């Protein structure tokens, strides 16, 4: 399986944005469509959840949406 990914350059990292559940859904749906192991899909979801700024008012809702993917 070929994949393209992006990494955050530490000097460019921003704390004023967070992961959107719709974006994670695209990733998760693609992983499942290509037969990625469930364990890997769960790792991706957990990583996305870990990036959400817990100070955001809607963080619990975003986390719940990602957990339910």
C-alpha positions, -999 to 999 in steps of 0.1 A, spaced: 0 0 0 13 34 -9 6 64 13 13 100 15 15 118 48 25 151 62 44 159 94 44 191 114 76 211 114 80 220 151 88 256 144 56 259 124 33 242 149 2 261 158 -19 258 189 -48 279 177 -62 251 154 -72 215 160 -81 183 142 -116 183 125 -136 151 128 -146 153 91 -109 153 81 -103 123 104 -133 106 88 -117 108 54 -85 92 67 -103 65 86 -127 57 57 -97 55 34 -78 32 58 -107 9 61 -114 9 23 -78 -3 18 -79 -30 45 -58 -13 71 -58 -33 104 -83 -22 130 -55 -16 155 -39 9 131 -72 27 125 -77 30 163 -41 44 166 -49 70 140 -81 80 158 -63 82 192 -36 103 176 -62 127 162 -79 129 196 -46 137 213 -41 167 190 -73 184 200 -68 214 223 -87 204 254 -93 241 261 -117 243 231 -153 246 242 -163 219 216 -134 196 223 -156 169 240 -179 169 210 -151 166 186 -135 138 206 -168 119 208 -173 123 170 -139 109 163 -142 80 188 -174 70 170 -159 67 135 
